[in-house]
Amino acid sequence: MISTGIVRRVGDTGKFTIPLTLLKELKIDYNHARHVEFFVGDDCIALRFFESGCTFCHSIDDIKYWRDKRVCRKCLEELKKIEK
């Protein structure tokens, strides 16, 4: 991991904000990423946006994994057409 140089205050309830500029720089779709998953190491906390739906259409129906991405059946069929 590398330091971004961004420092945020943690409020009395444990909340903090992630700067919008950082989300844009990392190309994170913050309009659809509503949940954050936490990972804890020896002396650090890492965050990852958790998406339960399809990577492409955000559907939550019939999700499969394709190349480590969550993809619904409809989008998976479209991907198979492209790969041929």
C-alpha positions in Angstrom: 0.0 0.0 0.0 1.1 3.6 -0.6 0.1 6.7 1.4 -2.2 9.1 -0.4 -1.2 11.9 2.0 -4.9 12.4 2.8 -5.8 12.7 6.5 -9.4 12.7 7.8 -10.7 13.2 11.3 -12.7 10.3 12.8 -15.8 11.6 14.5 -17.1 10.8 18.0 -19.2 8.0 16.4 -16.3 6.5 14.5 -17.4 8.0 11.1 -15.2 9.6 8.5 -15.6 10.5 4.8 -13.6 9.3 1.8 -12.8 12.3 -0.4 -14.7 12.3 -3.7 -11.4 13.2 -5.5 -9.9 9.9 -4.3 -12.9 7.9 -5.4 -12.7 9.5 -8.9 -8.9 9.0 -9.1 -9.4 5.3 -8.3 -12.3 5.1 -10.8 -14.6 3.8 -8.1 -18.3 3.9 -9.1 -19.4 5.6 -5.9 -23.0 5.9 -7.2 -23.4 2.2 -7.0 -20.8 1.2 -4.3 -22.9 1.5 -1.2 -21.2 -1.0 1.1 -17.7 -1.1 2.4 -15.9 -4.3 3.4 -13.2 -4.0 6.1 -9.9 -5.9 6.3 -7.7 -5.7 9.3 -3.9 -6.3 9.4 -1.3 -6.0 12.2 -1.4 -2.2 12.3 -3.8 -1.2 9.5 -7.3 -1.2 8.2 -8.0 -1.6 4.5 -11.3 -0.8 2.9 -12.8 -2.3 -0.3 -16.1 -1.3 -1.8 -18.4 -4.3 -1.7 -20.7 -4.8 -4.6 -23.3 -7.5 -4.4 -24.6 -7.1 -7.9 -23.4 -7.6 -11.5 -20.3 -5.6 -12.3 -21.9 -4.4 -15.5 -25.6 -3.8 -14.9 -25.8 -4.0 -11.1 -28.5 -6.7 -11.2 -28.6 -9.0 -8.1 -30.3 -11.9 -9.9 -28.4 -15.1 -10.8 -24.9 -13.9 -10.1 -21.9 -15.9 -11.3 -18.2 -15.2 -11.3 -16.3 -14.5 -14.5 -12.6 -13.6 -14.2 -13.0 -12.7 -10.5 -15.9 -10.4 -11.3 -19.5 -10.7 -10.3 -21.6 -11.0 -13.5 -25.3 -11.8 -14.0 -26.4 -14.5 -16.4 -27.6 -12.0 -19.0 -24.3 -10.1 -19.1 -22.3 -13.3 -19.0 -24.1 -14.5 -22.2 -23.2 -11.1 -23.8 -19.5 -11.5 -22.8 -19.4 -15.0 -24.3 -20.6 -13.6 -27.6 -17.8 -11.0 -27.5 -15.1 -13.6 -26.7 -16.0 -15.7 -29.8 
